[in-house]
Amino acid sequence: MSGCPFGHGAEPQPSTSPPDNHDHRTGHEETVPGAPPGMTYTDYLKLDAILTAQSPLSPDHNEMLFIIQHQTSELWMKLMLHELHAAIGHLRNDRLPPAFKILARVSRIMEQMVHAWDVLATMTPPEYSAVRPYLAQSSGFQSWQYRCIEFAMGNKSAAMVRVHEHRPDLHDTVLAAQRAPSLYDESLRLLGRRALAVPASHCERDWREPYRASPEVEAAWLVVYRDPEAYWDLYQLGEELADLEDAFRLWRFRHLTTVERVIGFKRGTGGTAGVGYLRRMLDTVLFPEIWSLRTRL
Ligand code: HEM
């Protein structure tokens, strides 16, 4: 079967004929009991909610771009978190092939978000300046999903949890993400279960603390990378992590250059130095030994 699962052409008017077990809108037999009868594309995707969630505050034409760019990024982040949690669960249970499949998807989602900057880069400084006063102190800094992604990738920070104190529900979610072992933590525990010499301090620790690079961990990865044939799945894991961090770095870089292009060196709405802050974030290394081992090979 190929093509749009909802069939082609315009959405039909609701039928007045009695329901049967054949979906005339799609041409497919209805096979799942309990699927809402007469459900349309608009119903299933909750488009009424999604497409009425854009409420520009300014009279400026370009605010719609600004809103939709952020909202679509948040939707992709939602999917990324969904996938990252699944990948982490698979690694914890030694199921590497499904983890690889999912991690490849996470990297592609990140690449999708990297390309999305091209659209926002069409917003010029005067266009942004017309919207800026209406944003008040709201800032991407407060994206709780982004923070959960950073934490799932291992970039833990207590200060970034406090940003969400004003919303106890979100604060709890971000705190739970800070307390959970990251993708890299679970990768190292896996190496430990495979009898590679990962220090105990990196297999069990206070996961809220930022990750600290270790020469012993680098040595464990070096065993893998010096003999890929013997450790093929762990070698593949290392390269999936490199792919993911590579894509994440590109996202940070495109954010930085887009911001510099749009606001120059003005302060951010979240109160940071703006470009200076984002430039410092470029130095973040999520999986340090995956990079440092390359110099030793
Ligand atoms: C013209 C558009 C944009 C400008 C001028 C801008 C500017 C900034 C600035 C200056 C910061 C630093 C914090 C602050 O002081 O506010 C920041 C952080 C952030 N922005 Fe943007 N941004 C833009 C678009 C976006 C978009 C489309 C997203 C996608 C969701 C986004 C997500 C974030 C995130 C997640 C952070 C926190 C980064 C971190 O803590 O490492 N930004 N942004």
Boltz pocket constraint, residues with backbone or C-beta under 6 A from the ligand:
constraints:
  - pocket:
      binder: B
      contacts: [[A, 66], [A, 69], [A, 70], [A, 73], [A, 74], [A, 120], [A, 123], [A, 128], [A, 138], [A, 139], [A, 140], [A, 141], [A, 142], [A, 143], [A, 146], [A, 255], [A, 258], [A, 259], [A, 262], [A, 263], [A, 266], [A, 267], [A, 268], [A, 269], [A, 270], [A, 271], [A, 272], [A, 273], [A, 274], [A, 275], [A, 277], [A, 278], [A, 281]]
      max_distance: 6.0
